[in-house]
Amino acid sequence: MKNWEAMEAFIEVVRQGSFSAAATQLNVSPSHISRLITQLESSFGTTLLFRTTRRIRLSEAGEVYYQHCRSLPEALNNAEEIVSSLNKSPIGPFRMTCATTFGERFISPAMNDFLLHNPKIELDFHLTNREVNLIEEGYDLAIRMGSLKDSSHLSRRLCDRKEYLCASRSYVDQYGMPHTLSELNKHKCLIGSKNYWLFQQLGQRKEVRISGQWRSNSGPALLDATLKGIGIAQLPDYYVNEGLSNGQLVELLPHYQYPYSGVWLVYPKVRHSSPKLNAICDYLIACFQKSMTLTPL
């Protein structure tokens, strides 16, 4: 245990990719992180990290050490949580991530309400449209949309989500409406974070690859471009419900619309279930069950 603090610093430096980011995460100074790493390397008599002004790189010994040690802090936290769960009170740090707009509109309000009743939780809520690696980046929970591809994690369904292919009334007046999937390549397609749209054809899931001159990983930016008639886009219901109801947007190809896809709570497999993870998942699911439509809480 004599190298525990230094080992924790080393793991965080590798996860964050820099000494300064690791220092921020651990709430210490970068110089303290540097001293800990130096002490750790001295105790082993070998270099673990190659440092440059722009990046860090693991040595062979550093890679071996990291692979063997990266799960130890999580194991310690799990042990502490199991003991603390005796009083059934969620406690301690909790890191979660979600897509930006969905997190801002739905998850953040719910988690803030949760914290009012569970003040001993130390929440680190990271909003990003990038799909993070839960294990490598040290997250306890991710909220993900659509089909799940990583079977190495556990998941619980949070709610349904429906995606609509839409265009503005001005776009339809100028360019017309597609009537088949094959006609999409004749239209101005606005590309989001994926280069395909999802449909159902003859009862089967069908991914249609799209191309266009406009791309963004921002849902609000995609919606704005659609409303202004720049092109057509496929967007989740919570973006377009208002526009469809007030006539600003027109639904396209409704007979090809894919049935409800899911929003999922995704978390790493662990030997013992975390009390705070269970409490947070149960709370979020209960919040969304109160309303079957996605409206801000």
Phi, psi and chi 1 to 4 in degrees:
 res  aa     phi    psi   chi1   chi2   chi3   chi4
   1 MET       -   -7.1  -63.1  -65.8  -72.0      -
   2 LYS   -64.6  -25.7   66.6  177.8 -178.0  177.7
   3 ASN  -101.5   15.5  -72.7  -29.7      -      -
   4 TRP   -60.8  -48.3 -177.6  -91.6      -      -
   5 GLU   -62.9  -41.0 -175.7 -177.0    7.1      -
   6 ALA   -67.3  -39.2      -      -      -      -
   7 MET   -63.2  -42.9  179.3 -161.7   68.0      -
   8 GLU   -62.2  -40.7 -171.3  175.6   25.8      -
   9 ALA   -63.9  -43.4      -      -      -      -
  10 PHE   -60.2  -46.8  170.3   78.4      -      -
  11 ILE   -60.5  -42.1  -67.9  171.2      -      -
  12 GLU   -70.0  -35.2 -158.6   61.9   39.3      -
  13 VAL   -62.1  -43.2  166.5      -      -      -
  14 VAL   -66.0  -43.3  176.3      -      -      -
  15 ARG   -64.8  -42.5  -76.3  177.4  173.7  170.6
  16 GLN   -84.8  -22.8  -60.3  -65.0  -28.3      -
  17 GLY    84.8    4.4      -      -      -      -
  18 SER  -161.3  157.8   75.4      -      -      -
  19 PHE   -69.8  -40.9  -80.0   61.9      -      -
  20 SER   -66.8  -41.8   58.3      -      -      -
  21 ALA   -66.4  -38.6      -      -      -      -
  22 ALA   -64.9  -39.6      -      -      -      -
  23 ALA   -62.8  -41.2      -      -      -      -
  24 THR   -63.3  -42.6  -60.9      -      -      -
  25 GLN   -64.9  -37.4 -170.2   64.1   39.1      -
  26 LEU   -93.2   -1.4  -64.9  175.5      -      -
  27 ASN    61.5   43.7 -162.2   28.0      -      -
  28 VAL  -134.1  179.2  -63.5      -      -      -
  29 SER   -86.4  153.7   67.5      -      -      -
  30 PRO   -59.4  -34.6  -26.3   35.7      -      -
  31 SER   -65.3  -35.0   59.6      -      -      -
  32 HIS   -66.4  -41.4 -176.7   64.7      -      -
  33 ILE   -60.6  -44.4  -65.7  -71.3      -      -
  34 SER   -60.9  -42.6 -178.7      -      -      -
  35 ARG   -63.0  -41.8  -76.9 -166.2  -62.9  -88.9
  36 LEU   -63.3  -42.8  -71.7  173.6      -      -
  37 ILE   -65.0  -42.1  -59.3  -60.4      -      -
  38 THR   -61.4  -44.0  -61.1      -      -      -
  39 GLN   -61.4  -40.3  -68.4  169.9   10.0      -
  40 LEU   -64.9  -43.9 -169.0   62.7      -      -
  41 GLU   -65.2  -37.1  -69.7  176.3  -35.7      -
  42 SER   -65.3  -39.3  -63.2      -      -      -
  43 SER   -66.2  -30.5   69.3      -      -      -
  44 PHE   -90.0  -20.3  -70.4  135.2      -      -
  45 GLY    71.0   31.5      -      -      -      -
  46 THR  -153.9  161.3 -170.8      -      -      -
  47 THR   -86.1  130.5  -61.4      -      -      -
  48 LEU  -101.1  -33.5  -60.3  176.2      -      -
  49 LEU  -130.2  134.2  -68.2  170.6      -      -
  50 PHE   -94.9  125.1  -64.9  112.5      -      -
  51 ARG  -108.1  136.8  -51.7  157.5  174.8   81.5
  52 THR  -129.6  177.0   68.3      -      -      -
  53 THR   -69.4  -21.0   55.2      -      -      -
  54 ARG  -109.4  -25.6  -66.9 -172.8  176.0 -179.3
  55 ARG  -156.6  169.9   56.2  170.6  -65.6 -172.0
  56 ILE  -118.4  156.2   62.4  164.5      -      -
  57 ARG  -143.2  135.6 -179.2  168.0   59.0   86.1
  58 LEU   -74.8  137.9  -74.3  168.8      -      -
  59 SER   -78.5  174.9   67.1      -      -      -
  60 GLU   -60.3  -44.0 -178.4 -179.8    2.4      -
  61 ALA   -65.2  -38.8      -      -      -      -
  62 GLY   -63.2  -39.0      -      -      -      -
  63 GLU   -63.7  -44.2  179.3   65.7   35.2      -
  64 VAL   -63.2  -45.5  170.7      -      -      -
  65 TYR   -62.4  -43.4 -173.5   63.6      -      -
  66 TYR   -64.3  -44.4  176.0   70.5      -      -
  67 GLN   -61.2  -33.0  -66.7  -58.8  -33.5      -
  68 HIS   -84.0  -23.3  -78.5   79.2      -      -
  69 CYS  -106.3  -16.2  -66.1      -      -      -
  70 ARG   -62.3  -24.7   62.9 -179.0 -176.7  174.6
  71 SER   -93.5   -5.7   62.3      -      -      -
  72 LEU   -66.5  -45.0  -66.9 -179.1      -      -
  73 PRO   -58.8  -38.5  -26.1   36.5      -      -
  74 GLU   -65.1  -39.5  179.2 -174.8   -3.9      -
  75 ALA   -63.5  -39.6      -      -      -      -
  76 LEU   -65.3  -43.8  178.0   60.2      -      -
  77 ASN   -60.6  -40.5  -74.3  -24.8      -      -
  78 ASN   -63.1  -40.6  -73.0  -21.9      -      -
  79 ALA   -63.2  -42.7      -      -      -      -
  80 GLU   -65.3  -38.0  -67.8  173.3  -13.6      -
  81 GLU   -67.6  -37.3  -72.2  171.1   11.1      -
  82 ILE   -62.6  -42.1  -68.4  167.7      -      -
  83 VAL   -67.4  -44.9  174.8      -      -      -
  84 SER   -68.0  -21.1   68.4      -      -      -
  85 SER   -70.5  -10.8   68.3      -      -      -
  86 LEU   -58.6  -30.7  -64.7  175.0      -      -
  87 ASN   -97.0    6.3   61.6   10.8      -      -
  88 LYS    60.0   25.1  -54.7  -61.0 -179.2 -177.4
  89 SER  -111.9  113.5  176.2      -      -      -
  90 PRO   -59.2  134.4  -22.3   33.5      -      -
  91 ILE  -149.8  149.1 -173.1  173.0      -      -
  92 GLY   100.5 -177.6      -      -      -      -
  93 PRO   -70.6  146.5   25.7  -34.2      -      -
  94 PHE  -146.8  121.5 -170.3   84.3      -      -
  95 ARG  -108.7  127.8  -62.9 -168.9   73.9 -157.2
  96 MET  -139.3  159.4   60.9 -175.0  -66.9      -
  97 THR  -140.7  154.1 -178.4      -      -      -
  98 CYS  -158.9  157.4 -178.5      -      -      -
  99 ALA   -58.2  146.6      -      -      -      -
 100 THR   -59.1  -59.0  -56.9      -      -      -
 101 THR   -66.7  -44.2  -57.8      -      -      -
 102 PHE   -61.1  -40.0 -167.9   87.0      -      -
 103 GLY   -65.5  -43.1      -      -      -      -
 104 GLU   -65.7  -41.9  -70.0  173.1  -16.4      -
 105 ARG   -82.9  -33.9  -66.7 -178.3   61.7 -179.0
 106 PHE  -120.2  -46.9  -56.3  106.8      -      -
 107 ILE   -78.4  -42.5  -56.7  -57.7      -      -
 108 SER   -59.1  -48.0 -179.1      -      -      -
 109 PRO   -59.2  -40.1  -24.5   34.8      -      -
 110 ALA   -65.4  -43.6      -      -      -      -
 111 MET   -68.0  -35.1  -73.3  -55.4  -58.1      -
 112 ASN   -64.1  -38.3  -69.8  -22.2      -      -
 113 ASP   -65.3  -40.0  -71.2  -20.5      -      -
 114 PHE   -60.2  -42.3  177.8   83.8      -      -
 115 LEU   -66.6  -27.4  -67.7  176.0      -      -
 116 LEU   -61.3  -31.3  -69.5  175.6      -      -
 117 HIS   -99.5   -8.8  -57.6  -73.8      -      -
 118 ASN  -135.1   67.7  -62.3  -86.8      -      -
 119 PRO   -69.1   -9.4   25.3  -34.4      -      -
 120 LYS   -86.8   -3.9  -66.1 -177.0  179.2  179.8
 121 ILE   -78.7  132.8  -68.7  -72.8      -      -
 122 GLU  -104.3   97.4  -57.2  165.3   19.2      -
 123 LEU   -89.1  130.3  179.8   64.3      -      -
 124 ASP  -119.0  102.2 -179.8   -3.9      -      -
 125 PHE  -109.5  109.5 -173.6   23.9      -      -
 126 HIS  -105.1  121.9 -174.6   60.9      -      -
 127 LEU  -101.5  122.4  -62.7  175.1      -      -
 128 THR  -157.2  147.2  177.3      -      -      -
 129 ASN   -87.8   -0.1  -67.6  -30.7      -      -
 130 ARG   -84.0  139.6  175.6 -179.8   64.1   86.6
 131 GLU   -80.4  108.6 -174.5  169.6  -52.7      -
 132 VAL   -79.1  158.7  -54.9      -      -      -
 133 ASN   -91.2  110.2 -174.2  -52.8      -      -
 134 LEU   -59.8  -43.7  -65.6 -177.8      -      -
 135 ILE   -73.2  -51.8  -59.0  -62.3      -      -
 136 GLU   -63.3  -34.9  -67.6  -69.7  -21.7      -
 137 GLU  -101.5    3.8  -59.9 -179.7   53.9      -
 138 GLY    74.0   37.8      -      -      -      -
 139 TYR   -98.7  144.5  -76.8   95.7      -      -
 140 ASP   -87.5  -28.8  -58.9  -66.6      -      -
 141 LEU  -153.4  139.4  175.0   67.1      -      -
 142 ALA  -127.8  145.1      -      -      -      -
 143 ILE  -109.1  117.2  -64.0  164.2      -      -
 144 ARG  -125.6  152.5  -68.6 -177.3  174.4  161.0
 145 MET  -107.3  149.8  -38.7  -68.5  173.2      -
 146 GLY    80.1 -149.4      -      -      -      -
 147 SER   -79.5  138.5  -58.3      -      -      -
 148 LEU   -91.6  134.8  -61.9  180.0      -      -
 149 LYS  -109.7  -25.4  -61.1  177.8 -178.6  178.4
 150 ASP   -93.4  102.3 -168.1  -18.7      -      -
 151 SER   -79.7   -3.1   60.7      -      -      -
 152 SER   -78.2   -9.2   65.9      -      -      -
 153 HIS  -107.5  163.8  -62.7  -41.4      -      -
 154 LEU   -95.7  159.0  -59.9  176.1      -      -
 155 SER  -151.3  156.3   64.0      -      -      -
 156 ARG  -135.0  140.9  -65.5  175.1   65.1 -178.7
 157 ARG   -76.2  126.7 -166.7 -179.3 -171.5   93.8
 158 LEU   -89.0  -48.9  178.6   62.1      -      -
 159 CYS  -167.2  172.2   63.0      -      -      -
 160 ASP   -86.0  159.9  -71.4  -29.0      -      -
 161 ARG  -146.6  135.9 -173.2 -177.3   74.1  145.2
 162 LYS  -119.7  135.5 -160.6  170.5 -172.8  177.5
 163 GLU  -108.7  139.5  -66.8 -165.5  -88.8      -
 164 TYR  -118.9  137.6  -69.5   85.6      -      -
 165 LEU   -88.0  121.7 -173.6   66.9      -      -
 166 CYS  -133.9  158.0  -65.1      -      -      -
 167 ALA  -147.2  160.3      -      -      -      -
 168 SER   -76.8  161.2   69.6      -      -      -
 169 ARG   -61.2  -37.5  177.4   64.0   61.6 -176.7
 170 SER   -66.5  -35.9   62.7      -      -      -
 171 TYR   -65.2  -45.5  178.4   92.2      -      -
 172 VAL   -62.7  -41.0  171.7      -      -      -
 173 ASP   -62.3  -34.3  -69.8  -17.4      -      -
 174 GLN   -87.3  -39.6 -176.2  172.8   -1.1      -
 175 TYR  -114.8   -8.4  -61.2  102.4      -      -
 176 GLY    82.6 -176.7      -      -      -      -
 177 MET  -116.4  141.2  -61.3  174.1   63.5      -
 178 PRO   -72.4  145.1   27.5  -34.2      -      -
 179 HIS  -113.7  -15.8  -60.8  -72.9      -      -
 180 THR  -136.7  163.5   64.2      -      -      -
 181 LEU   -64.5  -33.3  -63.5 -178.8      -      -
 182 SER   -67.9  -18.7   61.2      -      -      -
 183 GLU   -80.4   -9.6  -68.8  179.1   34.0      -
 184 LEU   -63.5  -29.7  -70.8  175.6      -      -
 185 ASN   -70.9   -6.3   60.8   11.0      -      -
 186 LYS   -94.9   -2.5  -59.1  176.4 -177.3  177.4
 187 HIS  -110.6  164.5  -76.5  -92.9      -      -
 188 LYS   -82.7  102.3  -62.2  177.3 -178.6  -66.6
 189 CYS   -93.8  130.2  -61.8      -      -      -
 190 LEU   -96.2  121.5  -54.4  177.2      -      -
 191 ILE   -98.8  130.4  -52.3  172.7      -      -
 192 GLY   -93.4 -138.8      -      -      -      -
 193 SER   -76.9  -12.9   56.6      -      -      -
 194 LYS  -120.3  150.0  -61.1  176.4  -67.3 -173.0
 195 ASN   -97.0   25.5   61.5   -6.4      -      -
 196 TYR  -144.1  157.2   65.7   87.6      -      -
 197 TRP  -112.6  150.6  -71.5  -21.2      -      -
 198 LEU  -105.2  129.5 -176.3   60.8      -      -
 199 PHE  -136.3  175.8  -61.8   97.9      -      -
 200 GLN  -123.0  128.5  178.8  174.9 -100.8      -
 201 GLN  -132.8  122.3 -173.2  174.8   39.2      -
 202 LEU    54.2   39.4  -59.4  176.8      -      -
 203 GLY    78.8    3.1      -      -      -      -
 204 GLN  -114.9  146.0  -60.7  -64.5  -43.8      -
 205 ARG   -65.8  135.5  169.8 -169.8  170.5  100.5
 206 LYS  -138.0  123.5 -176.2  175.2 -179.3   62.5
 207 GLU   -97.7  125.0  -66.4 -179.4    0.9      -
 208 VAL  -108.9  115.3  175.7      -      -      -
 209 ARG   -71.7  135.8 -171.0  167.7  -64.5  -85.9
 210 ILE  -123.0  160.0   56.4  171.4      -      -
 211 SER  -141.7  156.7   59.8      -      -      -
 212 GLY  -176.4  178.2      -      -      -      -
 213 GLN  -100.7    6.6  -63.8  176.0  -50.6      -
 214 TRP  -131.4  130.5 -166.9  103.3      -      -
 215 ARG  -147.0  141.9  177.2 -171.5  -66.0  -89.7
 216 SER  -160.9  148.0  175.0      -      -      -
 217 ASN   -93.1   11.7   68.2  -18.2      -      -
 218 SER  -103.6  120.8  166.7      -      -      -
 219 GLY   -62.1  -47.5      -      -      -      -
 220 PRO   -59.3  -38.4  -28.1   36.5      -      -
 221 ALA   -65.4  -38.9      -      -      -      -
 222 LEU   -65.3  -42.6 -166.0   59.5      -      -
 223 LEU   -63.5  -43.9  174.7   61.4      -      -
 224 ASP   -60.8  -43.1 -176.1   69.5      -      -
 225 ALA   -64.1  -36.6      -      -      -      -
 226 THR   -67.0  -46.5  -52.4      -      -      -
 227 LEU   -61.2  -31.2  -71.7  168.1      -      -
 228 LYS   -87.2    5.3  -69.1  177.2  177.6  175.0
 229 GLY    79.5   18.1      -      -      -      -
 230 ILE   -73.7  -28.3  -64.5  174.4      -      -
 231 GLY   179.9 -167.6      -      -      -      -
 232 ILE  -110.0  152.6   64.5  177.7      -      -
 233 ALA  -147.4  156.5      -      -      -      -
 234 GLN  -106.9  119.5 -170.4  174.6   68.5      -
 235 LEU  -135.0  150.8  -76.3  160.9      -      -
 236 PRO   -65.6  158.9  -20.1   32.4      -      -
 237 ASP   -56.1  -38.3   42.1   15.0      -      -
 238 TYR   -70.2  -12.9   50.9   90.3      -      -
 239 TYR   -85.0  -38.7  -78.3  110.3      -      -
 240 VAL  -110.4   -6.8  -58.8      -      -      -
 241 ASN   -54.3  -44.8  -79.6  -21.1      -      -
 242 GLU   -65.3  -45.9 -178.3  178.6   -4.9      -
 243 GLY   -63.3  -36.8      -      -      -      -
 244 LEU   -69.5  -38.4  -70.0  172.4      -      -
 245 SER   -73.0  -31.9   63.2      -      -      -
 246 ASN   -96.4    2.6   64.2   23.6      -      -
 247 GLY    87.0    0.8      -      -      -      -
 248 GLN   -68.6  -30.7  -73.8 -177.4  -71.0      -
 249 LEU  -116.8  150.4  -67.0  175.3      -      -
 250 VAL  -117.7  131.2  177.9      -      -      -
 251 GLU   -77.6  135.1 -177.6 -179.1    0.7      -
 252 LEU  -112.4  147.6  -52.2  176.6      -      -
 253 LEU    47.8   49.9  -59.5  177.2      -      -
 254 PRO   -62.6  -27.7   23.1  -34.0      -      -
 255 HIS   -73.6  -10.6   46.4  -67.1      -      -
 256 TYR  -103.6    3.9  -71.6  104.6      -      -
 257 GLN   -63.9  134.3 -173.8  178.5   59.9      -
 258 TYR   -74.1  139.4 -167.3   73.8      -      -
 259 PRO   -60.3  175.4  -19.8   31.0      -      -
 260 TYR   -51.0  130.8  -74.9  102.7      -      -
 261 SER  -104.3  171.3   59.6      -      -      -
 262 GLY  -104.5  160.6      -      -      -      -
 263 VAL  -112.4  129.8  178.7      -      -      -
 264 TRP  -122.7  144.2  -55.8   89.0      -      -
 265 LEU   -93.2  117.0  -56.5  172.1      -      -
 266 VAL  -119.3  134.4 -179.9      -      -      -
 267 TYR  -150.6  154.6   44.7   92.9      -      -
 268 PRO   -67.2  152.4  -17.7   30.6      -      -
 269 LYS   -73.2  129.5  -69.2  179.6 -178.9  178.1
 270 VAL  -133.2  158.4  -67.8      -      -      -
 271 ARG   -67.6  -41.6 -178.8  172.7  -62.3  178.4
 272 HIS  -116.2  131.8  -60.9  -73.9      -      -
 273 SER   -68.7  136.5 -179.0      -      -      -
 274 SER   -79.8  127.8  160.9      -      -      -
 275 PRO   -58.5  -42.1  -23.3   33.4      -      -
 276 LYS   -72.1  -33.9   58.5 -169.6  172.0 -171.4
 277 LEU   -62.5  -46.3  174.3   63.9      -      -
 278 ASN   -60.9  -43.3  -70.2  -21.9      -      -
 279 ALA   -64.3  -42.8      -      -      -      -
 280 ILE   -68.3  -44.6  -71.3  170.9      -      -
 281 CYS   -62.0  -45.3  -70.9      -      -      -
 282 ASP   -60.8  -40.9  -70.8  -15.0      -      -
 283 TYR   -66.3  -46.5 -178.2   82.4      -      -
 284 LEU   -63.0  -42.8  -70.5  174.8      -      -
 285 ILE   -62.9  -41.3  -70.1  172.1      -      -
 286 ALA   -63.1  -38.8      -      -      -      -
 287 CYS   -61.2  -43.9  -74.9      -      -      -
 288 PHE   -76.9  -24.1  -80.4   85.0      -      -
 289 GLN   -72.0  -19.9  -75.3  179.8  -18.0      -
 290 LYS   -66.5  -28.5  -69.0  177.9 -177.6  177.5
 291 SER  -136.0  127.6  173.3      -      -      -
 292 MET   -80.7   -6.8  -62.1  -53.3  -67.9      -
 293 THR  -110.9  153.6   58.2      -      -      -
 294 LEU   -84.4   94.0  -73.2  173.7      -      -
 295 THR  -123.9  145.6   55.2      -      -      -
 296 PRO   -53.7  139.5  -28.0   37.0      -      -
 297 LEU   -73.1      -  -60.2  169.4      -      -
